[in-house]
Structure formats: C-alpha cells, structure tokens
Amino acid sequence: MNRITTISFAVLMTCIGLSGAEAQSVGSSYTSTAPKDCRQIGKPSAVDGSSTRVCPGKDGLIVLIAEDDLREIVSVGRNRKAASEEPAANLWFAPFNSSETTIEWRAAGAKPFAIIQRWHIADNSDPDKQGRPNTKAMLVVTRLPPGPVCHVAYVDGIANPNANELARKAADDLARGFACGKDEVKIIGTRGRAVELATMR
C-alpha cells in the first residue's frame, strides 16, 4: 500500500467513524400538544371540564394528556392504552397545574429517550390582583420506552436562568438509566418555589 493509498484509506475510515458518531448524536426535536394538533377522546365533562386527548409524538409514540380538576397528567406510549398504564399516567401534582403545549424530544440518532416539558404550578400563597394564584414554572424530564415512562428530574424555571440547558443535561445523563419506582426524581440546579410546590405531599 503506497503512501497516497494509506492516506486515502485513513481519511475514509475517519469519515466512516464520524458518520457513525453523527448517527448516534444526541439532539432535540419538537412536537405540539395543542388541542388543534391532537385527537380529543370523547367530550369534555359537563360537570368539571375534565378531558383527554392524544397527540402525535416521535418514532411512533403518542402523548396522552388528561386533565381533571384543573390538574394534568402527561404520559407517552405506543398507543393510548399503553400510555394510560405507565407510571407517568398516575402522577399528579397536588396544586392546580397545567403543561405547556410544546414538547422537546431528546433522541440519540432517531430514537427518543426522554421528553422535556414546561409546567405551571399554581401558588395559592401568591395571588394576583383578582385573587387567583400566580403560577410558577418548572421543567419536567420524563424517560421514554423501552422500559417504563416516568418523571426523572425537575428543574425550577425561575430559580435557574439556564433551566433548559439543565433539563437537557439531566435527560441525557439520567433518563436512560433511571429506574422508575426505585430511583427518586432528581431536583436539578437551584431548588425554587415551583419545585417546592410540585413536591408537596
């Protein structure tokens, strides 16, 4: 093998190596859970306005949003039934709350392993001029299949100016190895009022 051939071979192998690394690079993409982008399941309750909708996600996954008594749950699965049976489908925050309609999907290559979503938690000790509770923002990191779907980490959106970056790092570092039902949800960064409200029992 002459010198030129050796160099060409080395360049080729380097390119192949880079292609493999790029295929598994971790990145973000986004989907919407806005009602207009989702399928409503049945009709909202005439009594309390409770509702359920199913929204398209990534890689064949769907997002289940259920709202009852001014509180939401968000779960993910291959279909509505699977999502409704995940641990995340049974996790409620005690104060009134709602989730924003943009979901960030963290994926290695084309395979998502976590979602990040901003939530708003009502703070009854901080009423507005009309007497309604102001809300405090928090990012929730949720692990995805294979394996159970559950909350992995909380990042206070006010106490941490770099909350988005902290949530992405938590997703990348923790989600794939997180054991739902065994590991405790991690509080990432500075613990603020939103996290305090969300972890009230």
N, C-alpha and C positions, 0 to 999 in steps of 0.2 A: 504494500500500500504506500503510494508516494505521499509527499507532504501535502499536496493540494487535496488529494482524496481524503487524507486523515483530517484535515481542517473541515472539509465539507461534511464528513461523517459526524464530527464533533458538533458542528452547527446544527445538523439535522437532529441529532439526539437532544440537543438543548431545546430546540423548538418543540419536539415531542414532549419533553418534560414540562415545558411551560404550558403547552396545551392541556396536559393532564391536570396541572395545578389550577389553571383557569377554570376548567370544567367543575372543579370542586370548590371554587372560591365562594366565600360567603357574601351574600348581598341581600338587598331589600327590594320588595315589590309591594304593591298596594291594591286593596280591593275596598269596595263600599258596602256598608250595611244599611244605607239609607233605605227607607221603605220603598221608594220608587225603583230601587235596584234589586229588590228581594220579592219573594213569594209569601204572601200572607196566608197563614194557616187558619182557616175558619174566619169568624168575625170577632172583632174586639168585644169583650164582655160589656154588656149594657150596664152592669152593676158597678164594676170598678175599673173598666177600661183595659183590663189585662189582655195581652195579645202575644202572639208567637209568629215569628217569620223566619224563613230560611233563605240564606244569601249565598251566592256562589263564591267559592274561595279559590285556592290554588291546588294544582295537582290532583284534581278530582275530589277535593274536600269541600264540605259545605260548612257554613257558620250558622248556628242556631241562636237566635236572640229571643228570649222570653222575658216579658215584663209583667209584673204583678205587684200591686200595692206600691207603686212608684219605686220599685226596685227591679234591677235587671240581672239576668244571668247570660253569659256568653259561653257557648261550647262549640266544639268542632268535631266532625266525624265524616265518614264516607257517605252517610245519609242521615236523615232526621232522627231515626230510631237510635242509630249508633251514637250520635251526638247527645241525645237525651239521656243516655245511660252512662256517660262519662262523669268522673268526679266533678268536673267544672260545672256541670248542669245542676249540681246540688249545692253550689257555693254561693251564698248570699251575703252581701254586706248589710250590717244592721241598719245604718242610717239610709234615708232615701238616696237613691243614686241613679245615674244613667251613664251609658257609654257613648263615646263619640262614634261617628259613622265611618271613620277611616281605620282600616286595619293594616298594620305593617307586618308583612310576612318575611321572616328571616329564613333563608334557604342556603343549603350547601349544594352548589350546582343547581339542579332543577327541583331538588327535594326540600320542601319546607320542614323546619323542625320546631319553629316557635312563632307565635304571633305577639305583637305588642299593640296595646290599645289604651287610649287615654280615657279615664273615667272621671266623673264629677261626683263627689261625695258631699251630701248636704250637711252643713254645720249649724245645728239648731242654736248654738251659743253665739252665732254671728248673723243676726237678722238684717235684712235690707230695710229700706225706708217703708216698704209695705208690710214689714213683719215676716217676710218669707226668708227662709235660711239661705244665706250665700253658700256656694259650693266651693270645694277645694279640689284641685286637680291632682290626679295620681296616674302613673303609668303601670299597667299590669302586663307582666310577661307570662305567657301560657305555653306550656310544652304541647307538642302535637304527636300523633301516632308516627311510627309504631310504638305501642305502649299507651298508657292512659293519658288523658288530657286533663291537666290541672294547672293551677296557678303555681308559678315558680318564684317570682320576685315582684316586689312593689317598689316603685321609685316615686318619691314625693315630687310633684311637678312644680311646686313653688319653692320649696327649700333647696332644690338642686337646679341651678341655671342650666346645667348640662344634662338634664334628665333624659333626653332622647339618646344621647351617647351612652349614658349609664345603663339604660334599658337594653340597648343593642348588645353591649358587652355582657350583660347578665344573661341575655338569651343565648349568645354564642358560647359562653363559658359554662353555663349551668343547665340549660334546658335538656340537652340530650342525655345527661347522666342523672337527671332528677328522678327520685323515686316517689311517686305520688302515694300519699298515705303514710309514708315513713319519714321523708325529709320535710323539715319545716320551711314554709315560704320565707325567702330571704328578703330582708329590708336592705336595699342598696342605697348608698350615699347617706345624706343627712336625713334623719327621721323628722318629718314635719307633721302638720296638723292633718293632712289628708290621710297619711298612713296611720296616725293615731285613731282617726275616725273609722277607717276601714278595718282595723284590727280590734275594734271594741267587741266585747262579748257580754 
